[in-house]
Amino acid sequence: FVAGTADMFARWTEEFRDSPNRLFPIDSERASGAHGDPNISFHMGAWQLEDDQALVVELTPPACLYRNFQLNNYWMESLDYRWHRVHLNSHDAVVDGDGIVRIVVAQRDPKLANWLYTTGHSHGTMGLRCIKAQVAAAVKTRVCRLSELASP
């Protein structure tokens, strides 16, 4: 199990690194290879940023029991959540007035809601998980310079 999971995640990471800063839906058959639950839908990908860049993830949150977005390392292990904000869930993510959750992934704090810290890493993996979603999550991503982000 351990060797198979590590190998599968490493193959996924290499695949995602070919198209960084995007989230891809993971079909249930593929997720079952990671012993996934059929009630959980995933979007996964890799991120790669320069010091002055931000990845903006725009999520139209579906009605679901629970959702979370998390930054990970190459091996799809969570970055250090004990000391840094590296994930958001359906309870603490701020939803904008237009109904969209805008997550900002960056090395420096842009003073915006939903900022996630890369903890000094320039690349890694990321995942969105929705439990018992009624519809698939609508997700868009874009990379911009930190200076292009509007702060309050």
N, C-alpha and C positions, 0 to 999 in steps of 0.2 A: 504493500500500500504506500509506504513512505517513498520508496524509490520510484514507483509508478507515478505518484502525484507530483513529485519534484520534477521528473522528466517531462510530464505533460505541461506543467506550468512553465518550464523553461522553453518548451516548443511554442507555447502560446505567446510568451513574452517576445521571442524572436520574431514571430509573425506580426505582432502588434507594433514592434519597433520599425517595421518596414513602412508604416503609415502612422507616425507619432501624432499625438495631440488629437486623436479621434477616439470615440467610443463605439464599439461594435456590439450589436445584439448577439448574445450567445444562445443558440437554439437549445431546446431542452435535451435533445439527444447528446449534444456536445457537453452540456453541463453535467449530464448523468455520468460521464466519464470521470468527473471529479466528485462523484458520489453526491451530486446535487439533488435538491428536493424539487419535484415537479411543480410545487406551489411558489417557487422563487424564480423570478426572471432576472437575468443579468445583462449588463452592458459592460464590456471590459476594453481596455486599451493601454497604450503606453504614452507617457508624456516625456517631453524633452524641451527644456527651456534654458535660455541664456539668463544671466543675472538680472537684466533689465526687461525681461519679458514676463507676461502673465498668460495663463491659459484660462479662458472664460468658458465655463460649461453652463449652457442654458438648458434647464430642465423644466418641462411642463409636467408637474408631478401628477401621476395618475392616482385615482382613488385606490388605496391599498391599505393593508393592515400596518405595514411598516416599510420604510425605505432608508437606505443609507448610501453615502458616497464616501469612498476612502482612498487615500493615497498609499501606495505600497512601494516596496523596493523591487528589484529585478525578480526576486523569487516569489513575488505576490504576497509578501509578508507586510503587514501594516508598518508604516513608519511609527516613530515613537509617540504614541498617543498619551503616554503618562505625563509628558512635559510639554507637548505641543498640540495645537489643534490641526489634526490631519484628517479629520472626518466630520461629516454632518449627517444628521438623520432627520426623520420626519418631524421630530419634536423640537429640534433646535435650529433648523435651517430657516432663514428669513425669506418669505415669499414676497416678491415685489408687487406693486399695485396692479400689474397686468397679469398676475397669476403665475409668473415664471420665477423659479429659483435660479439665481445667477451665482455660481460658485467661481471664486477667483483663486487660482492656484499660482503661487508666486513665492520667490525667495524673500521678498520684502513686503511688509504690511502696507497695502494701499489705502488703509483706513476705510474699507468698505465691508459691509456685512458679508458673511459667508466666505471670508478669506481662509484658505488652507495653506499652511506653511510647508515648504518642501524640505525643511530641516537640513539645509545645506546641500542637498542632492541636486544635480542638474538633470537627472532623468530617473524614471521609475515606471511603475505600472499603476493603474487606477481601476476602480470598479464601482458600478452602481448596482445595487440589489434592491428589488421590490418584492415584497412578500404578499401573495394573494392579490396582485394587481388585476383590476378589471379589464384594463387595456394596456398595451405596451407603452412604456415611457417614451415621450418625444424628447430627443436630446440633440443639441447642436453644440459644436465647439468652435472656438476661434482663438488664435494667438495674436496678442498685441503688445505694444510697449507699455510698461507701467505708467509712463507719462500720459498715455492716451486714455487711461481710466478716469472717469469723473469721480471725484470725491465730494462728500457732502460739505 
